[in-house]
Every structure is written in C-alpha cells, then in structure tokens.
Amino acid sequence: MQIDEFREYCISKKGVTESFPFDQSTLVFKVMNKMFALGNVDLFEGMNLKCDPERAIELREQYPDLIKPGYHMSKTHWNTVSTYGLDLKLQKELIDHSYDLVVSSLPKKVQAELALL
C-alpha cells in the first residue's frame, strides 16, 4: 500500500478526519475525534493501527518481521504494520479492525451521531 492508497482508504470511512497534530510528516486519521490510524507521509513504510490486545500478539507472532508493537504508541493496543510484504487485503482488514475498535469504544451518543452521517 502506498501513502495515497492509505489516505484514500482511511478518509473514505464514515466520520473520519485527517490532520497533522504532531508534526508536518505524521498524518493522523480520527473517527469522531478519536485516533485510529497514522503514518509518516515522507517515508511511508508502515502504519500504526489500533488492535485488540490478544489479536495484536497473535499477529506479531504470525508476522514477526511485518507487524510489531506500535512505534511511539501503547504496545498493548497498537501495532506498527509494514506496508511492504504484507497482503493488501490484510492491510485493509487491519485498518477496518482499528476503525471498528475505536467506533465501538465511543460513547453511545457519539455512535448515534456517527450513524446519522
């Protein structure tokens, strides 16, 4: 996956915004103001994605060179997913999983607002 594909896929999801809150190279995607994905636009070799803790461990064991604990993130809840060598279908599935996790953790009122978008 290239940076433009990553951006297009993330931004196409309901309620998603993009910004550069940390610096000019870290593109962050949020759903209803909660972060679910980020990546470096200058050197896009991977993306940080939220992940269920048990699944995160399984993925790291299954793909030890391609999925690692989240770089500069909570190692329990975030993975850094390589964009090289990992099937595009799996990359999209992991973006979807991250998005869905964040949506499920939103307050019911915010989930209702999202549903109306």
N, C-alpha and C positions, 0 to 999 in steps of 0.2 A: 504494500500500500504506500502510495506517495502522499505527501502533505495535502495536496489538493483533494485527493480522494477521501482522506481522513476528515478534512474540514467539511466537505460536501455531505458526507455520511452523517456526521455528528449534527450539523446545523439543520439537516432535514427533519430531525426529530421534533416532536411537539414540545413547545415551551422552552426551547434551547436558545441560549445567547452565547456569544463568544466575546472574549476580551483578552487583554494583556495586563493583568493586575500586578504581576511580579516584576516583569521587565519587558523589553521590546522583542524578545525571542520566544517566550513561553506562551503559547496560545492555549487558553483555558476555555473549556466548554462547561456551561452550567445549565441545569434544568431547574427552573423556578428558583434561581439564585443559589443552587447547591451544585458544587463541582462534581462532575462525573468523568471527565477526560481532559488530558492535557498533553502537549507535545512541543518540542522545540522546532520552530519553523526554519531556523537556519541550518540545523543538522538533524533532520528527521530520520532517526534510526530506530525510534521506539516511541511508545505512548504509555502514559501512566493511566491505568484504569482501576476503578474500584472493583473489589471482588469479595464474594463470600469467603470468610477465613478458611473454611475446610476445603473449598474448591481451589483457593489460591495455593494451598500446599500441594494438592493433587496436580495442579497444572505445572507448578515449579518442578515437581518430581518427574512428570511426564516429558517436559520440555526444558531440561536444566540449562541449556545454552540460550534459549529463546524467551523464557519467561522467568523473571527474577523478582525478588522483593522490590517494592516501589522505591524508586530513587528519590530521595528527599521527601518521602511520604511515610505514613504509618505502614510498617512492614506487615502488619497483620491484615490490613484492609485494602491495600493497594499493591498492584503488580506493575512492573515495567515490562511491556510486551514488545518484542522485537518486530520490526516491520519487514525484516528480511528472513526468509527461510520458514516462515510460518504461513500456513494456508490462509488465503484471503477470506475464505468462508469463516474460519475460526477467529480471525481478527475481528470481523464484523459481529460474530456471535459474542465475543468478549466485550465489545463496545455496547451491544444491546444489554448484556448482563449488567454492566456498570450502570447504564441509564436506568434499567428496571430496579436495581437495588436502591438507587437514590430516590426514585419516584416512590417506591414502597415505604421509604423512611420519612417521607414528607407528612406533615400534619394532614388530617382528613380534609380540612377546609382548603388547603393548598392543592391537594389532589383533585378536589372538586373543581377548583379554578382551572387546573390543567386540563381536565376532561372537557371543559367548555371551550377551550381554544381550538 
